[in-house]
């Protein structure tokens, strides 16, 4: 195989596009089947940015739309026997940033209108919660079956405003209002799936939907996003060889370099080793080993959080604590650790079952380098080379 013949889905988040264009797809459809046939029809998954949440949401969309043709040869093909078609409402909250109350409300109305048009519905309702309520009920009436609601990056508007007290309260109220119909519309719903980075208890979504299943730390879903080491070695062996040829290394040496840079993530314990999918695919595409994750931007809320708690980048890592110390709603946090864990600047490295303590640390060299090179200049602008010098000491 020539170096240019392998097509990677870097930056692509649409399942249909990836499949119809013959791009590399790491099969996650067994997780999809297991999740959609579980005990709860309300499911929440927390994963960091650039870890495949949007692609997973897209996969669910086409699965529930009955697009069996797109799943040819994948695991779910042998598991699913019915392939029923359901109406799907999909909301993308990732662009709901830098908004005040009024602009966020307009954005939600635009999202609602986009979904309404797919079903030939028009609405002049001024309240976003009533408009969502009416949309779900009308779509269910039209199709005579339960509605699937997919909400990607549900917490993006909230994270954007989390360190601005006045705006944060207003944004939270808008989003709480918008999500409120999900419980009331239960008789008209087949499945609800939400993705995000963190969990906001004050949003009341998780208290009102008291049967929502948070699968973020469930062992059986540990590899639902990202690329496991097993998937890398079994489904991407040829990609390692192509990269090794370009770098002038052996297969084993290249694998070791990939592990050091991009591996090391764990979302529960025990857990498969998880690679950052964006960085791994980018490395294969560019035939070069670089810190690609930080090239996509350093979230400003992380910088503000570290300043708030007077935390220096060199203080991050090597922590031991119970789950309630890091896997908690963000607004309950009293230090930087929950957001750093939920954003995957820290990950689970070990677990002491007797003491019920988790060991948290920086996942890999890519994150370590990114912390030093991208965050230190925000603390020491007078000497941006400090980060480089500290890296050489580590």
N, C-alpha and C positions, 0 to 999 in steps of 0.2 A: 504494500500500500504506500502510495506517495504521500509526502508530507501535507499536501494541500487538499487531499480527498476527504478528510474527516471533517464533518460539519458539526460545530458545537453550538448549543443554544445560549450563548452568552448574551445577556440582556433581553432574551425572549422569555415571556411569562405566559404565553398562550399555548395551552396544550394542543389545540387543533393545529396551530401553525407549526409547532415543533414536529408533530406526527406527520402532517401532510408534506412537509419539506424534507423529511427523512433525516432530521437532525438527531443527534444522540439524545436518548431519553433513558434515564435510570428509572426502572420500573418501581413505582410506589403504589401500584393499584391494589395490591393485596391489603395494604393499610387502609385504602379507601373503602374497600368492601367491608373490612372488619369494623371500621368506624361507623359506617352507615347502616350496619346491621347489629349494632350494639344495643344496650339497654336504654339509652337516652337519645331523644331526637334533638336535644340542644347540646352542642359541643363547642368547647373553646380550646384553642391551641395557641400557646405563647412560644414564639421563636424570635431570634434576633433579625435585624434587617439583612437582606440579601441572602436569606437561607432557604428560599423556595416557598414561602407561604402563599404568594400570589399564584404561582404555578399550581400548587396543590388546590387552591380555590378554583382555578380554571379547570383542573381535572375533574373536580366534583361537579362543576357546571355541566360539562359535556356528558358525564356519566348519568346525571339525573335527567338530562335531555334525551337520553336513550341512544346516544351516538355510538352504537356498538362497533361501527366500522373503524372508529378511531382507536379502538382498544384491541385490534387484531394482534394476536401473538403475545399479549400481556397477561399477567397473572390473573387478572379479574375475569378474563374470558372463560377460564375453566371454573370459576366460582359462581358467576352470575348466570342464572337460567331464565330470568324473566325479562330483563331490559325494558322496564316500564318507562314511559316518558312523563315527566313532571314539569310543571311550569316553574321557571327559575327566576328569582329576583336577585340581582347582584349589585352590591353597593361597594364602591371603592372610596375609602376615607383617607387614603394616603396623600391626596392633594388638598385636604382640608386644613391647611396650615397658614399661619400668619393672618388669620381672620379674626375680626371682632365678632360680636354677637350677631349683628345684622348680616355681614357678609357670609358667615358660616351658615346662617339660616337660608340664605339664597343658594348657597352651594348644595345644601340638602334638598331644596326644592328642585334644583337642576338634576340631581341624582334620581329623585322620584319621577320627574318628568321623562327621563330617559327610559326608565323601566315601564312607565305607563304607555309610552308609544309602542313598545313591543307587543302590547295587547290591545292596541286601539282605544286606549282609555284617555279621556281628558278630565282635568280637574282644576277647579279654581279655589280649592280649599287653602286657606291662609295658614293653618296650623300644621306643622310637619308631622306631628304624631297622628292627627286625625287623617291626614292624607295617606300616611303609611298604612294605617288601620284599614281605610277604605280600599286601598290598592290590594292588600292581601285578600280581603274578603271578596272583592270583585273578580280577581283572577281565579280564586278558588271556585266561585260561582260559574265563571265562563268555562272552565276546564273540567269541573266536577271532580276535582281531586285536590289533595293537599299541596300547598305551595312550599317550595324550597327557597330559603332566604340565606344568601351568602354575603357576609360582611367582612371585607378584607381591611386589615389595619384599623380596626374599630377605634383604637386609642390614639391615632395620629393627631387629631386636633387637641386632645388633652395633653399629650406629651409636649406639644409645641408651646403650650401656655403654662406648663406646670410650675415655672418659677416666676410667674407674674400673677400675684395673688388675686388682684381684682379681675383681670381677664380670665384667669383660670376658673373662678367661680361662675362667671357668665357662660363660658364655653361648656363647662360641666353641666350646667342647667339646660343648655340647648341640647346637648347630646343625650342627657337623661330623658328629656321630653321626647326626643326622636325615637329612642329605643323602647319606650314604654309600651307600645302596642304588642310587642312580641309575645308577652305572656297572655294578654287578653285574647289574642288571635289563635291561641293554641288549637282549637278545634279545626282551624283552616290550614294548619301547618303540617307538612310532612317532615321537614328537617331544617334546622338552623345551625349554621356553622360560622363562627367568628374567629378571626385571627388578630393577633396583636403582639406587642412586646411585653406589656405589663398588664396588671389587673387593678382597676380602680374601684375600690369598694364603695366609695362615696357616689359613684355613678348610679348605684342601686341596681344596676343591671344584674349583678350576680346575686344580690339578695332577693330581688323580685323573681328572677328565674331560678327558684330554689332547687330545680332539678337539672341545672346545667352541669354537664360533665366536663370538668377541666382535665384534659388528658395530657397536659404539658409535661408532667413528671411520671406518667405511667410507663412502666418498663416495656409493655407491648407496643408502644408507639414511639419509643426512643429514637428510631431511625426514620421516622416519617418525613422529615425534612433533612437536607444535607445529604452527604454521600458517605456511607459507611466504608470502613476499610475492606470489608468483604466485597461490597459492590465495586469498589475501585479495582481490586485485584482480579475479580472474576469477570466483570463487564467492561473494564477499561484497560486491560493488559496491553492491548495494541497501542493505546494512547501513551502509556508509560514508555513503550518501546520507541515511539516516534519522538517523544521528548528526549529520551536518552540518546538517540542518534544525533539530535541537534546539539545537545550539550556535551557530547563526547564522553558520556558516562555509561556504566553498565545498567541493566534493568534494576538490579538490587540497590545500586548507589542512588539512582534517580528516585526510587521509591522511598529510600531513607530521607532524602532531601524533601520530598513532598510531605512526609510524615512530620518532619521537624517544623516545616513552615505552616502547614494548613490543617493538620490533624489536631486531636486532643480535646475536642468538644464532647461533653457528656451532659445530657439533660435529665438523667436519673442515674441511679446506681443499683445494681450493675447495669452497664450500658456498653453497646458497641462503640468503638472509636468512630467519631464523626468528623468528616472533613468539611471545611467551609466550601460550599459548592461553587460560589461565584469565583473565588480565588483559584480553586483547582481547575475549573474549566477555562478561566482566563489564562492560566499558565500553559495549559495544553494548546490553546488557540494561538498564543503569542510565542510559544516555544521558548519561554523564558521564566525564570523564577523570581518574582517580585512580590512586594506587599500590595496586592491589588485592592484589598478590602478598604483600606484607608483612602485610596484614591477616589472613592465614591462620596467622600465628605466625612468630616468628624462632626457628629451631632452637637449642636451648640448647647443643648440641655445637659450634656455630660460635663462640659467645661463649667457651666454655671453651677452645677451640682457640686463639683469638686471645690470650687471657690466657696460655696456656701458652707461646706463642712471643713474647709481648710485642709484639703487632702492634696498632697503632691503626687504626681504619677509614680514616683519611686516608692510610695507607700503601699501601692496596690499589690495584692497577692498574698499567698501563704497564710490563709485564714482557716480556722476551724470553728464551726458553730452549728447549732440546730437549724432545722428547716425554717422555723419562725424568724430566724435572723436574716434570711435572704430571700425567701420565697413568699413575700407578703405584698399586699397592695401598696403602690408607690406612695400614696399620700400618708401611709402609716410609718414610712421609713424615718429613722432618726439618724441615718448616716448614708454614705454613698453606696453601700454594698448591694442593696436590693436592685437598684437600677443598673449597676455594673454587672451583676449576675444576669439580669433579665435582658440586658443588651449584649451579653456574651463577651464582655471584657474580662469576666471571671467565669469559670466553669467548674463543675464538680470533678474532682480528681480522685476522691476516695470516700469511703463511708465506714464509720465504726458503729456496727449494729448494737453493740452492748451499751455504748454511751449515747447512741443516736446523734452522732456528730458527723457532719460532712466536712471534708477538706475542700476548700475553694482555692483556685490559683489561676494565673494567666494561662490560656489554653496552649499557646504555641509561640514560635518566634515571630510570626507575622504580627500578632497582636502586641507582643512585647516591643517590637521595633516601632509599631505605630504609636503606642503610648508615649514612647520616648521622643520620637521625632515630630509628632503632631500636637501633643498636648503640652510638652515642656515649654515651647515658645510662648504659650499663653500665660505662663507663669514668669518666665525669664526673658522677656522680649529684648532686653539689652544684650543678651548673649544666646543667640539661637543655636550655637554649636555645643551648648552644654549637653543637649540630648545625645548628640553623636558621641561625645566623650564618655557619657555614662554608659552607653551601649557597649563600649569597648571594655568597661570594667565588669560587665555582667557575665 
